[in-house]
Amino acid sequence: MARVIQLPCDGDGVCMRCKSNPPPEESLTCGTCVTPWHVSCLSSPPKTLASTLQWHCPDCSGEIDPLPVSGGATGFESAGSDLVAAIRAIEADESLSTEEKAKKRQRLLSGKGVEEDDEEEKRKKEGKGKNPNLDVLSALGDNLMCSFCMQLPERPVTKPCGHNACLKCFEKWMGQGKRTCGKCRSIIPEKMAKNPRINSSLVAAIRLAKVSKSAAASTSKVFHFISNQDRPDKAFTTERAKKTGKANAASGKIYVTIPPDHFGPIPAENDPVRNQGLLVGESWEDRLECRQWGAHFPHVAGIAGQSTYGAQSVALSGGYKDDEDHGEWFLYTGSGGRDLSGNKRTNKEQSFDQKFEKSNAALKLSCRLGYPVRVVRSHKEKRSAYAPEEGVRYDGVYRIEKCWRKVGVQGSFKVCRYLFVRCDNEPAPWTSDEHGDRPRPIPNIPELNMATDLFERKETPSWAFDEGEGCWKWMKPPPASKKSVNVLAPEERKNLRKAIKAAHSNTMRARLLKEFKCQICQQVLTLPVTTPCAHNFCKACLEAKFAGKTLVRERSTGGRTLRARKNVLNCPCCPTDISDFLQNPQVNREVAEVIEKLKTQEEDTAELEDEDEGECSGTTPEEDSEQPKKRIKLDTDATVSATIR
């Protein structure tokens, strides 16, 4: 006679034997493996209430079913008994704390033996302090896994409950009509389900960790967030030109030695201040600061170019509803078609057709000749998951593959449309890859079926991928400039270099900790919470920001009571309403564990450096104890090393 197999409940709480979902009072949790079991389906259920307090499941207790087994013992039973014996040995070890026992049980159940675990712990202790950057990636990998594919998230999206997921996995889950977290079943807001935002702090942390782990860490570029407020020259010059702290007439000096009509990336030789060029992922507070580093020169216009020369750069700032942003490629709408006469400077309604003239002609010329076009994205683009959380960000160079005209979504008037495809040697800010773009196929655009005036490039592009060198470069000479160049004085160059050098981080862990900073107190996060708009705050800072404010506001007129009105509580960093989120903000436990682990490792590294300094100087332990211990200051007000901002 075969033995009746006893099975526990699955991850959804459904009994794997009777297929029912037992209520909590009819289920038991094993004290060893913490697995839920249906009491009614157990062959020997506990007889008293006291016995349920320290109950162990049949797998962990070695309980034998009353029915005989045919054919004798199997290899699986032998393996199971060995596993139970190992778990009992861990439980009997009094030298281990409760947390250490839980970790050993978890590693044992994942397939690693106790001996292997002990050897790994020994290796960690022996190698402690030798290379402080080798275990940074493991610190992230243990806590920041995608809740769907169980890998480090690619383009991570953080849900209000604190769990992370890849953007593609998240959109696939939402596409199935599910509006709950795949890990904890918490409700996901409708706005986030339709328009998820990439968590730039996690992207930067993962990429920095990958750079520290790779063999090419010494040659890889680390992107720095540069803020003009640390520079000697402000973006305004006179009292009359001030407008909320910035000028509407002048934006300060240009810190790169390029003419305004420069095409393509800005190399290191055109950056006398930093000698590194314009790096993908650099971010600025506004368009005026963006202009100072040559990414996009116009203050207001979205297209920088000349109709007979070509377009050098464009800005994605949500000006047209027709725009579609897919990261590595996007559909861009041309300029014009709106009546901006008189006091209608902010008119967003189309009143006539756009034509391929002026700035639109410049984009078409860059399409025909295959010129690289610099692209900056603004936080004002609310419909894109690839837009920055704040400020303006440089996202690399793109090439225009096609252009056409079609009827816009706002009415019966035609707009000019352009297909941009990314072709940069540096990785995009929203991806954790360490390598740049490779040639990719042209995406399928359904609206081309109704397009008019379609133009596709026939000749060889000027900017293309060289298979021999494995990079994008000018295959034809770039167009000669027609404008003058402004050059910094040597003394100004020296001052700026000192300011930027003083802001560099000491270690990789310090850089990672700076990525996890609160947007309110500008310090390393404590009890971090992530809003639906992907901004990170300390829980105490966020609650203090909205202290005394309620979800609804009671209204009354005289003796008459009116209907209560909901209070709109905007995120401190963007206009997103987070009033529902503030009712029960959940601490992001995964990020909190990473921060705690990085802090501990940083302190251990500082202590080891102190010990090494004491040995080299010949001081005694008593003398050394009297001296203050050296700590690496994690000043988050300094310049932040970041791959995207």
VOGU-3710 file (C-alpha; in Angstrom, 3 decimals, decimal comma):
1> marviqlpcd> 0,000/0,000/0,000  1,345/3,454/-0,887  1,734/6,088/1,760  -0,586/9,102/1,748  1,574/12,144/1,021  1,094/15,138/3,300  1,417/18,512/1,588  1,568/22,080/2,995  -0,176/25,235/1,752  1,260/27,106/-1,223
11> gdgvcmrcks> 2,314/30,745/-1,389  -1,298/31,903/-1,788  -2,413/30,011/1,322  -4,206/27,240/-0,640  -3,805/23,710/0,696  -1,957/21,609/-1,896  -3,890/18,495/-0,877  -7,550/19,485/-0,563  -7,211/22,630/-2,791  -9,132/24,755/-0,266
21> npppeesltc> -8,112/28,061/1,299  -8,293/27,379/5,066  -8,981/30,272/7,457  -6,188/31,282/9,886  -7,762/29,359/12,769  -7,563/26,113/10,732  -3,900/26,431/9,715  -0,639/25,851/11,606  2,817/27,296/10,975  5,882/25,115/11,460
31> gtcvtpwhvs> 8,325/26,418/14,062  11,333/25,257/12,023  10,666/25,993/8,337  7,811/28,520/8,897  5,558/26,743/6,356  1,737/26,897/6,754  -0,205/23,586/6,928  -3,933/22,764/6,835  -4,844/21,087/10,154  -7,650/18,961/8,653
41> clssppktla> -5,263/17,399/6,119  -2,655/16,332/8,699  -2,497/12,613/9,514  -1,599/13,412/13,152  -2,885/16,882/14,082  -1,925/18,338/17,500  -4,262/17,189/20,247  -3,967/20,138/22,635  -3,783/23,887/22,225  -0,459/24,042/24,084
51> stlqwhcpdc> 1,167/21,653/21,589  0,505/24,109/18,728  2,867/26,705/20,188  6,002/24,729/19,313  4,572/22,580/16,529  6,842/21,112/13,843  5,590/19,935/10,450  5,946/16,289/9,303  8,952/17,175/7,127  10,916/18,775/9,982
61> sgeidplpvs> 9,828/16,468/12,823  10,553/13,233/10,947  6,996/12,012/11,633  6,177/8,693/9,925  2,718/8,265/8,463  0,663/5,377/9,948  0,287/3,726/6,526  3,133/1,413/5,449  5,476/2,231/2,624  6,011/-0,210/-0,226
71> ggatgfesag> 9,431/-0,760/-1,651  11,539/0,462/1,269  13,295/3,767/1,776  14,125/6,018/-1,126  16,878/8,466/-1,767  14,477/11,370/-1,188  13,647/10,155/2,345  17,342/9,823/3,102  17,989/13,335/1,863  15,031/14,613/3,848
81> sdlvaairai> 16,261/13,033/7,072  19,708/14,585/6,539  18,101/17,991/6,057  16,054/17,624/9,249  19,154/16,533/11,174  21,076/19,593/9,906  18,233/21,950/10,896  18,066/20,388/14,369  21,836/20,799/14,746  21,471/24,516/13,945
91> eadeslstee> 18,657/24,869/16,487  20,744/23,112/19,168  23,772/25,392/18,650  23,626/27,784/21,631  26,474/29,936/20,325  24,239/31,282/17,532  21,743/34,104/17,939  18,167/33,808/16,668  19,018/35,879/13,584  22,087/33,747/12,785
101> kakkrqrlls> 20,031/30,558/13,149  17,417/31,899/10,757  20,107/32,814/8,188  21,708/29,362/8,427  18,321/27,640/8,034  17,544/29,764/4,998  20,893/29,016/3,351  20,475/25,309/4,134  17,022/25,174/2,548  18,353/26,996/-0,540
111> gkgveeddee> 20,793/24,140/-1,187  23,975/25,288/0,622  25,377/23,103/3,382  26,417/24,257/6,840  30,088/23,555/6,083  29,913/25,659/2,930  28,217/28,421/4,887  30,942/28,345/7,556  33,688/28,427/4,919  32,087/31,430/3,242
121> ekrkkegkgk> 31,814/33,275/6,555  35,480/32,462/7,218  36,494/33,798/3,803  34,571/37,005/4,468  36,354/37,528/7,777  39,792/36,768/6,315  39,258/39,017/3,303  37,668/41,832/5,275  39,128/45,190/4,274  41,270/43,903/1,399
131> npnldvlsal> 38,955/45,115/-1,375  36,070/47,193/-0,012  34,217/47,268/-3,344  33,970/43,550/-4,154  30,911/42,856/-1,990  28,956/45,993/-2,937  27,046/44,237/-5,709  26,164/41,334/-3,399  24,841/43,828/-0,844  22,392/45,069/-3,477
141> gdnlmcsfcm> 21,638/41,670/-4,955  20,523/40,217/-1,632  17,835/42,866/-1,145  16,864/44,630/-4,389  15,586/41,714/-6,443  12,690/42,080/-8,884  9,620/40,498/-7,283  8,772/38,763/-10,591  11,984/37,567/-12,309  14,069/37,454/-9,067
151> qlperpvtkp> 16,994/39,264/-10,725  18,512/42,683/-10,138  15,797/44,944/-11,596  16,384/46,410/-15,053  14,867/49,911/-15,103  13,544/49,442/-11,560  10,081/50,582/-10,497  9,411/50,853/-6,754  5,827/50,191/-5,669  4,225/52,028/-2,709
161> cghnaclkcf> 4,600/48,885/-0,581  8,398/49,103/-1,018  8,907/46,120/-3,360  10,855/46,573/-6,593  10,295/45,242/-10,100  11,699/45,634/-13,599  9,726/48,103/-15,703  9,030/45,395/-18,299  7,900/42,889/-15,652  5,720/45,526/-13,993
171> ekwmgqgkrt> 4,043/46,549/-17,267  3,449/42,889/-18,166  1,815/42,290/-14,756  -0,344/45,413/-15,146  -1,231/44,350/-18,700  -2,842/41,211/-17,298  -5,360/43,401/-15,464  -3,787/42,862/-12,027  -3,642/45,896/-9,750  -1,808/44,384/-6,769
181> cgkcrsiipe> 1,837/43,835/-5,875  3,015/40,418/-7,026  4,765/39,828/-3,704  2,545/41,200/-0,923  -0,767/41,772/-2,805  -0,912/45,442/-1,780  -3,090/47,643/-3,964  -1,209/49,637/-6,627  -2,617/53,128/-7,375  -4,307/53,504/-10,756
191> kmaknprins> -2,051/56,411/-11,743  1,109/54,412/-11,090  -0,293/51,399/-12,965  -0,814/53,546/-16,068  2,373/55,616/-15,818  5,117/53,942/-13,719  8,236/55,983/-12,971  11,749/54,541/-12,929  13,525/54,861/-9,558  16,691/56,693/-10,590
201> slvaairlak> 18,395/56,149/-7,218  18,269/52,373/-7,662  19,498/52,623/-11,269  22,505/54,675/-10,163  23,264/52,351/-7,240  23,094/49,190/-9,362  25,284/50,626/-12,107  27,901/51,894/-9,639  27,952/48,469/-8,001  28,425/46,777/-11,377
211> vsksaaasts> 31,277/49,133/-12,211  32,966/48,320/-8,883  32,585/44,582/-9,546  33,834/44,606/-13,130  37,483/44,355/-14,061  37,202/47,592/-16,004  36,291/49,646/-12,951  39,456/51,707/-13,244  38,659/52,809/-16,807  34,885/53,141/-16,516
221> kvfhfisnqd> 33,475/56,641/-16,234  31,598/57,643/-13,114  28,982/60,279/-13,803  28,792/63,237/-11,447  25,836/65,459/-10,707  27,029/69,016/-11,211  25,080/71,906/-9,710  25,774/75,479/-10,792  25,093/76,812/-7,313  28,556/75,533/-6,313
231> rpdkaftter> 30,218/77,580/-9,049  31,467/81,148/-8,821  29,125/82,447/-11,537  25,367/82,301/-11,112  22,874/81,945/-13,912  21,760/85,565/-13,442  23,772/88,777/-13,745  21,666/91,780/-12,742  18,831/92,533/-10,350  16,583/93,417/-13,248
241> akktgkanaa> 17,213/90,101/-14,998  16,299/87,987/-11,957  13,289/85,708/-12,196  12,802/83,395/-9,222  16,548/83,389/-8,702  17,499/82,969/-12,365  17,773/85,253/-15,380  15,351/85,370/-18,251  17,915/87,176/-20,377  21,339/85,672/-19,578
251> sgkiyvtipp> 22,357/82,278/-18,262  25,946/82,850/-17,212  29,125/81,581/-18,793  29,425/78,598/-21,099  31,817/76,137/-19,456  32,567/74,075/-22,572  34,571/75,295/-25,557  32,078/74,459/-28,278  30,212/76,765/-30,639  26,406/76,936/-30,326
261> dhfgpipaen> 26,049/74,945/-33,563  28,228/71,993/-32,441  26,917/68,563/-33,504  27,173/65,333/-31,541  28,672/64,519/-28,119  30,880/67,023/-26,304  34,297/65,325/-25,870  36,878/65,828/-23,099  39,014/68,205/-25,179  36,082/70,647/-25,188
271> dpvrnqgllv> 35,771/70,504/-21,387  38,718/72,500/-19,965  37,210/72,525/-16,469  36,799/68,779/-15,823  38,615/67,171/-18,789  35,860/64,559/-19,144  33,343/66,033/-21,566  29,570/66,074/-21,239  28,578/62,753/-19,671  25,308/60,934/-20,183
281> geswedrlec> 23,149/61,260/-17,088  24,369/64,694/-15,999  21,539/66,741/-14,583  20,844/70,398/-13,920  18,259/72,348/-12,008  16,777/74,035/-15,085  17,307/74,855/-18,755  19,525/77,842/-17,915  22,089/75,633/-16,192  21,740/73,047/-18,952
291> rqwgahfphv> 22,751/75,738/-21,436  25,973/76,487/-19,557  27,292/72,981/-20,261  26,272/72,976/-23,931  23,706/70,174/-23,828  20,857/72,335/-25,194  21,349/76,054/-25,783  17,827/77,540/-26,199  16,135/78,677/-22,978  12,570/77,953/-24,090
301> agiagqstyg> 12,547/76,404/-27,574  12,565/72,631/-27,776  14,657/72,491/-30,985  18,151/73,945/-31,434  19,026/74,173/-35,115  19,059/76,068/-38,379  17,018/75,162/-41,468  20,055/75,207/-43,808  22,532/73,647/-41,365  20,743/70,998/-39,294
311> aqsvalsggy> 19,516/70,455/-35,728  22,009/70,016/-32,887  19,722/69,138/-29,933  16,114/68,745/-28,804  14,378/68,867/-25,420  11,552/66,542/-24,319  9,415/68,571/-21,932  5,824/67,467/-22,567  4,895/70,318/-24,908  2,841/68,145/-27,292
321> kddedhgewf> 0,417/65,348/-26,466  1,479/63,518/-29,662  4,952/62,696/-28,228  5,643/59,027/-27,400  8,681/58,152/-25,299  10,041/54,591/-25,287  13,506/55,343/-23,912  15,824/54,019/-26,619  13,515/55,525/-29,249  10,779/58,124/-29,223
331> lytgsggrdl> 8,397/59,965/-31,536  8,941/63,713/-31,467  6,513/66,409/-32,620  7,836/69,454/-34,485  7,275/73,089/-33,590  4,681/75,566/-34,790  0,980/75,301/-35,614  -0,081/77,417/-32,616  -1,185/81,016/-32,377  1,302/82,669/-29,993
341> sgnkrtnkeq> 0,484/86,285/-30,818  -0,204/88,892/-28,160  -0,645/87,326/-24,729  -1,070/83,773/-26,064  2,503/82,672/-25,368  1,275/79,623/-23,479  -1,375/78,570/-25,995  -1,313/74,770/-26,421  -4,088/74,396/-28,993  -3,291/73,750/-32,657
351> sfdqkfeksn> -4,752/76,383/-34,986  -3,010/75,574/-38,322  -0,837/72,904/-39,948  2,834/72,470/-39,168  5,227/72,550/-42,130  8,815/71,442/-42,724  10,252/74,912/-42,286  12,543/76,700/-39,821  13,273/74,323/-36,887  11,267/71,509/-38,489
361> aalklscrlg> 13,398/71,827/-41,630  16,525/71,642/-39,454  15,370/68,293/-38,023  14,574/67,003/-41,502  18,052/67,990/-42,720  19,662/66,129/-39,776  17,522/63,137/-40,734  18,688/63,254/-44,378  22,397/63,573/-43,497  22,320/61,252/-40,460
371> ypvrvvrshk> 23,665/63,790/-37,935  23,680/62,917/-34,205  21,233/65,000/-32,157  21,757/65,590/-28,425  18,619/64,885/-26,351  17,713/66,300/-22,937  14,643/65,266/-20,949  12,821/67,524/-18,512  10,863/66,606/-15,396  7,912/68,428/-16,985
381> ekrsayapee> 7,299/65,387/-19,203  4,793/63,626/-16,940  3,658/60,959/-19,416  7,059/59,275/-19,746  8,582/56,684/-17,419  12,032/57,774/-18,663  11,803/61,439/-17,644  13,937/62,573/-14,672  12,332/63,085/-11,284  13,530/66,679/-11,163
391> gvrydgvyri> 15,462/69,153/-13,286  16,821/68,564/-16,790  18,971/65,538/-17,735  21,248/64,828/-20,695  20,418/61,404/-22,171  22,981/61,087/-24,989  22,758/61,377/-28,774  20,035/60,042/-31,062  19,677/59,812/-34,827  16,517/60,739/-36,759
401> ekcwrkvgvq> 15,581/57,798/-38,985  12,285/58,986/-40,510  10,064/62,045/-40,607  6,506/62,561/-41,829  3,326/64,522/-41,271  0,025/63,323/-39,828  -3,121/64,712/-38,227  -2,447/65,510/-34,575  -4,437/64,207/-31,614  -5,645/67,727/-30,765
411> gsfkvcrylf> -7,756/68,285/-33,858  -7,827/68,304/-37,632  -4,459/70,031/-38,153  -1,296/68,247/-39,259  1,911/68,025/-37,219  5,456/67,085/-38,217  6,677/63,823/-36,690  10,211/62,460/-36,224  11,466/59,013/-35,234  14,533/59,300/-32,944
421> vrcdnepapw> 16,650/56,174/-32,226  19,431/56,206/-29,631  23,007/55,726/-30,895  25,374/56,653/-28,061  28,552/54,986/-26,798  27,511/55,541/-23,162  24,704/53,546/-21,489  21,325/55,219/-21,059  20,563/56,699/-17,614  17,617/54,343/-17,018
431> tsdehgdrpr> 19,531/51,116/-17,636  22,059/49,375/-15,382  24,206/48,213/-18,325  27,845/49,230/-18,513  27,950/49,397/-22,317  26,454/51,745/-24,857  24,063/51,146/-27,741  24,414/48,708/-30,591  22,658/49,140/-33,937  19,014/48,210/-33,424
441> pipnipelnm> 16,200/47,577/-35,929  13,770/50,367/-36,718  10,638/49,953/-34,537  7,248/49,405/-36,109  5,241/52,653/-36,162  1,502/52,028/-36,820  0,748/55,683/-37,571  2,933/55,532/-40,700  -0,013/53,906/-42,494  -1,828/57,260/-42,389
451> atdlferket> 1,259/59,455/-42,822  1,860/61,982/-45,577  5,114/63,547/-46,807  7,054/60,531/-45,512  10,840/60,903/-45,780  13,393/58,125/-45,164  17,154/58,528/-45,381  18,651/56,910/-48,485  22,309/57,931/-48,210  24,904/56,701/-45,712
461> pswafdegeg> 24,554/58,492/-42,343  27,349/60,769/-41,153  27,187/59,285/-37,622  27,240/55,466/-37,676  28,519/52,373/-35,878  32,031/51,168/-36,734  32,059/47,365/-36,453  35,854/47,271/-36,380  36,226/49,617/-33,416  32,900/48,650/-31,838
471> cwkwmkpppa> 31,710/52,207/-31,283  29,679/55,036/-32,795  31,691/57,755/-34,527  31,709/60,228/-37,383  31,966/58,239/-40,627  31,989/61,527/-42,559  33,584/64,803/-41,406  31,234/66,761/-39,126  29,884/70,045/-40,502  32,124/73,055/-39,943
481> skksvnvlap> 30,915/75,571/-37,370  29,651/78,977/-38,454  29,675/80,574/-34,989  32,286/81,762/-32,511  33,513/79,984/-29,382  33,679/81,404/-25,849  36,744/80,283/-23,852  37,182/80,412/-20,051  40,068/82,332/-18,508  42,820/80,136/-16,920
491> eerknlrkai> 42,087/81,424/-13,388  38,372/80,604/-13,701  39,253/77,146/-14,999  41,484/76,532/-11,961  38,811/77,596/-9,457  36,163/75,370/-11,008  38,483/72,363/-11,033  39,145/72,787/-7,307  35,429/72,994/-6,476  34,584/69,854/-8,439
501> kaahsntmra> 37,581/67,869/-7,157  36,676/68,650/-3,537  33,230/67,127/-4,051  34,421/63,713/-5,265  33,506/60,691/-3,125  36,082/58,584/-1,300  34,784/55,056/-1,782  32,214/53,194/-3,826  30,098/52,562/-0,734  30,094/56,274/0,062
511> rllkefkcqi> 28,851/56,989/-3,449  26,143/54,394/-3,124  25,029/55,809/0,212  24,774/59,249/-1,366  22,379/57,827/-3,938  20,037/56,861/-1,102  19,468/60,359/0,213  16,293/62,005/1,443  15,014/64,777/-0,823  13,986/66,841/2,229
521> cqqvltlpvt> 16,843/66,620/4,750  19,492/65,751/2,103  20,939/63,069/4,411  21,184/59,289/4,069  17,686/57,815/4,307  16,362/56,680/7,669  13,305/54,420/7,456  13,036/55,133/3,715  9,675/55,427/1,957  9,229/55,605/-1,818
531> tpcahnfcka> 6,259/57,555/-3,176  4,308/56,421/-6,273  6,168/59,131/-8,226  9,500/57,357/-7,368  10,874/59,937/-4,912  12,640/58,754/-1,742  12,217/60,348/1,690  12,838/59,551/5,327  9,532/58,526/6,858  9,907/61,061/9,682
541> cleakfagkt> 10,744/63,878/7,242  7,744/63,115/5,048  5,352/62,909/7,991  6,728/66,150/9,463  6,284/67,858/6,094  2,545/67,144/6,154  2,000/67,274/9,923  -1,426/68,625/10,851  -2,882/68,091/7,370  -5,783/65,676/6,930
551> lvrerstggr> -7,096/63,775/3,939  -10,415/65,647/3,873  -11,436/69,158/4,890  -14,773/69,842/6,509  -16,688/72,827/5,145  -19,607/74,807/6,504  -21,429/78,029/5,644  -23,167/79,577/8,600  -25,308/76,868/10,139  -25,215/74,730/7,009
561> tlrarknvln> -22,759/71,849/6,597  -21,351/71,340/3,113  -19,842/68,258/1,586  -16,290/67,516/2,759  -13,555/68,243/0,239  -10,398/66,195/-0,270  -7,111/67,944/0,479  -4,554/67,730/-2,331  -1,154/66,959/-0,787  1,541/67,327/-3,434
571> cpccptdisd> 4,843/65,476/-3,326  7,675/67,766/-2,039  9,558/67,171/-5,313  6,777/67,189/-7,928  3,075/68,075/-8,352  1,902/64,466/-7,889  -0,907/64,088/-5,327  0,265/61,624/-2,631  -2,579/62,151/-0,152  -3,724/58,519/-0,391
581> flqnpqvnre> -0,149/57,265/0,018  0,339/59,390/3,158  -2,489/57,598/4,964  -0,238/54,573/5,492  3,298/55,073/4,095  5,157/51,768/4,019  8,874/51,646/4,843  10,908/50,305/1,921  12,513/47,415/3,819  14,647/46,335/0,861
591> vaevieklkt> 16,324/49,744/0,540  16,624/50,040/4,339  18,533/46,745/4,521  20,888/47,835/1,737  21,613/51,152/3,479  22,242/49,417/6,804  24,590/46,910/5,189  26,534/49,615/3,341  26,838/51,702/6,513  28,195/48,737/8,457
601> qeedtaeled> 30,725/47,917/5,750  31,810/51,562/5,537  32,370/51,755/9,298  34,335/48,497/9,265  36,522/49,828/6,456  37,186/53,038/8,405  38,164/51,057/11,520  40,595/48,919/9,521  42,163/52,048/8,034  42,599/53,441/11,546
611> edegecsgtt> 44,312/50,224/12,673  46,658/50,293/9,672  47,557/53,917/10,357  48,236/53,085/14,016  50,577/50,231/13,056  52,477/52,371/10,583  52,906/55,230/13,067  54,012/52,872/15,865  51,479/54,032/18,441  50,425/51,760/21,278
621> peedseqpkk> 46,795/50,599/21,679  46,449/52,924/24,707  47,654/55,927/22,728  45,537/54,932/19,773  42,419/54,656/21,929  42,922/58,226/23,123  42,920/59,557/19,579  39,548/60,163/17,899  38,709/57,516/15,366  38,695/58,556/11,761
631> rikldtdatv> 35,396/58,280/9,954  34,589/58,831/6,352  32,087/61,638/6,253  29,064/60,856/4,138  28,086/64,432/3,348  25,122/64,279/1,046  25,171/68,050/0,504  28,279/67,592/-1,617  28,231/66,743/-5,275  26,465/63,437/-5,827
641> satir> 28,097/60,825/-8,025  25,274/59,498/-10,121  24,719/57,764/-13,383  21,344/59,402/-13,817  19,692/62,363/-12,289
//
